[in-house]
Structures are given as structure tokens and as C-alpha cells.
Amino acid sequence: MDDREAMLKRSIKREGYSCSGDARLHPEVDEETIFDRKVRQIVELIVAKRDFPNVSNFYAESSMKQRNLTHYFNILFWNNPEHLFIGEAPGRDGCVLTGVPFSSERLIRLGQYKKHLPGVQFVVEGNQSERSSTVIWGSVETLKRPSVMWNVFPLHPSDELGKNRTPEKEELEWGITILQFVVDLFPGIKLVSVGKKAKSACRKLQIKTIGHLNHPRRADIFRKQFDYLFQKK
């Protein structure tokens, strides 16, 4: 970790934020401003990370994707999310192209997010679809309240051919520090791990989840587990 990264991490931790509101503790700045500042610091931390081999930092390469991610978090601030779904890593046909976790250009163009994020306006350049994102949103959109999406490793690990690969230990360890900052943005949020790497990361962080879902590559299993976990009581 370099000095700049360490400084940013200390800065994020210093600022207060609570689900009940803490403006009284910060008379010079309201809670929305605190949230926005923490989001921008998280994005800056991600953009600055460029020393992993065979890893694409698509945020560093695109200001559009940085803006999409910042906008994504800030609009969630106003829409009271209930769950945070934690995946493994961005896919090359989804988040890598949009900057928004668990998304695709196709889903954005179709307005898939407007039910849970009214007024959201992401910018995309193409119309690529991604199977995992489509499967996940087919289930998540049935929930009554919005959900936050994130990955244990927020950058794109690739093999020699540029295809998706599983993040390595060092990549996951760095990603876990970013994950903790994202979790802290939404006090009291309920966590759900998606895939084995996410489940392992939550255990390492000692984060209590309400359940675990199979990777959506097996859509049939994912949907059955999702329906069971969120069945009406």
C-alpha cells in the first residue's frame, strides 16, 4: 500500500455516518455531503490501483465509468436500499463496460434499474448483454426495496486471452478493504453473498450475511435459492 492509498483509507474511516443521521455532529456539512465525499474517495482509491498484473482497471481508463459508479451510489442514498449483494468480480461484458456492478449496457438501455432507482441516468456506449447480470436482475427486481450490488474484487481479472478469471489471493485481500468501505456506506444493510469467493470474503471480514446464493451461471439453482431466501413470510 502506498502513502496515498493509506491516506485515503484513513480519511474514509474518519468521517461519521449513521443510518439515523448525524448532521448534528457535523453542523458545517449535511449527511448527503458526507456520503458523497466518502463515495468519491472510494472511487479514487479504486482508480489509483494499477499494480496488479493481468488486471484491467476499467475505471482508471474511463471517466464515464467513474461517473456512473459515483452516480450509482449517490442515487442509492435517496432510495433506502435493504440488501447488498456481494459477487466475485466484474465481468468483461457487464460491469467492465458500464462501471456499474451487476449491470450490462443492454439492461441500462432497457431501463431495468428505473423501478428501484427512479430517475437514474447512466451513460453507456454500446448495447452488450451479460447473462449473469440478466439472471440476477430478473430476481432482484421482484424485491420491494432497492438493493446495492458490489464485488469482492472491483476490477477485472483476466487470463492471457482477456477472458474472465477467478481473482487471486492478493487481489481479493485488497478488494476486501474496499468492500468494507462500501458496506459502511449503508449502516444496517442486510448482506447476501453470491458465489464462493464472496462467501469466503464475508467470513474473513466477519460480516454476518442473511444467506448465500449460487453463482448465476447456474440460473436454475440461483433462482430457486433466491426465491427460498426471499420468500414471503
Protein Blocks (a to p, Z undefined) as FASTA:
>chain_A
ZZklmmmmmmmmmpgcdfkopklmmmmbcfklmmmmmmmmmmmmmmmpckbghiacfklm
omklmmmmmmmmmmmmmnopabdcddfbdcfklmmmnopghiafklmmnopmmmmmghia
cddfblcdcfklmmmmmmmmmpmbdcddddfblcdcddfkopacdddfklmmmmmmmmmm
mmmmmghiacddedjklmmmmmmnopacfbdcddfklmmlmmmmmmmmmgcZZ
